[in-house]
Amino acid sequence: MNPLNCIIVDDEDGAHLVIEHHLNGLQSLNLCGSFFNAKDAMDYLYKNPIDLIFLDINMPGLTGMEMLCAMNHPPLVILTTAYSEFALESYKYQVVDYLIKPISLSNFLSAIDKAISRFKPIGFPPTQEKPLSPIEWLTLKVDGDYIRITTDKIEYIQSWGNYVKVFTDGHFLLSPITTNEIEQKLDILKFIRIHKSYIVALDQIKKITGNRLYLMNDTVIPIGTTYRKQLLERLN
């Protein structure tokens, strides 16, 4: 596999120095440019093929999140920031990782590994969009903190007003996000909406009796009338 072409977008000299230091000696990445504002970076992206961006969030003029929002087909993105409060919002853009400054080498290399695993292998038609691997992690805000959980551990999700309960291994996390919002973050090949208030993991379904669904842990969940047909089609 050829090295991934990458750029740094950050308004702080120190951040550039740290990332460049971490990149030193890595043959899997090729640093093509360093930019101190999002506008210059976007102008460069319009003219040059880039695979990965190390992107700061808090920048004058155009923020990193605004830059992401402005691009229809952004390259892979690793967010680098001193602030944790944007973590949940960032994952709707399917960012590769969210690194909190100061960035340790181990966390940096872990993010690089995720980026490489998402990148299309050599041999795909050049006009074909890069396929993204299913999201393996879900970041939830819980009691003011941001918690990352693997989606494979999720059994089902229940609507709770303007919150959701995410059930994993007999426990649940209560997070201020709507059921519709969290549904957009999940892999549609692994999860299915079965009720206006419930999303379940397909591999947790044990049986269906009438309008009730039984999970492997014997939890019973109602099946909404409008969701029943789609559920049966998926199971068949």
Long-range contacts (C-beta under 8 A, 24 or more apart in sequence): 1-28, 1-116, 1-119, 1-121, 1-122, 2-122, 3-27, 3-28, 3-29, 3-30, 4-28, 4-29, 4-30, 4-51, 4-52, 4-76, 4-115, 4-116, 4-119, 5-30, 5-32, 5-48, 5-49, 5-50, 5-51, 5-52, 6-30, 6-31, 6-32, 6-50, 6-51, 6-52, 6-53, 6-54, 7-31, 7-32, 7-33, 7-34, 7-35, 7-41, 7-44, 7-45, 7-50, 7-52, 7-53, 7-54, 8-33, 8-34, 8-35, 8-53, 8-54, 9-35, 9-36, 9-37, 9-38, 9-41, 9-53, 9-54, 9-55, 9-56, 9-59, 9-64, 9-67, 10-35, 10-36, 10-54, 10-55, 10-56, 10-59, 10-80, 11-36, 11-37, 11-56, 11-58, 11-59, 11-60, 12-56, 15-56, 15-80, 15-101, 18-101, 18-102, 18-103, 19-54, 19-80, 19-103, 19-108, 22-103, 22-105, 22-108, 22-109, 26-112, 28-112, 28-116, 29-112, 37-61, 37-62, 38-62, 38-63, 38-64, 38-66, 38-67, 41-67, 42-67, 42-70, 42-71, 45-71, 45-75, 50-75, 51-75, 51-76, 51-119, 52-76, 52-77, 52-78, 52-96, 52-115, 53-77, 53-78, 54-78, 54-80, 55-79, 55-80, 56-80, 56-81, 57-81, 57-83, 57-86, 57-90, 58-82, 58-83, 65-89, 65-90, 68-93, 68-95, 69-93, 73-129, 76-115, 76-118, 76-119, 76-130, 78-111, 78-112, 78-115, 84-146, 85-146, 87-139, 87-146, 88-139, 88-140, 88-141, 88-146, 88-177, 91-135, 91-138, 91-139, 91-185, 92-181, 92-184, 92-185, 94-132, 94-135, 98-139, 134-187, 134-189, 134-190, 135-185, 135-186, 135-187, 138-166, 138-182, 138-185, 138-186, 140-166, 140-173, 140-175, 140-177, 141-175, 141-176, 141-177, 142-173, 142-174, 142-175, 147-173, 149-173, 151-186, 151-187, 151-190, 151-191, 152-190, 154-186, 154-191, 154-201, 155-200, 155-201, 155-204, 155-215, 155-216, 155-217, 155-219, 156-198, 156-199, 156-200, 156-201, 156-204, 156-215, 156-219, 156-221, 157-182, 157-198, 157-199, 157-200, 158-197, 158-198, 159-196, 159-197, 159-198, 167-219, 170-217, 192-230, 192-231, 192-234, 193-227, 194-221, 194-223, 194-224, 194-227, 194-228, 194-231, 195-221, 195-222, 195-223, 195-224, 195-227, 196-224, 198-222, 202-234, 202-235, 205-235, 208-232, 208-235
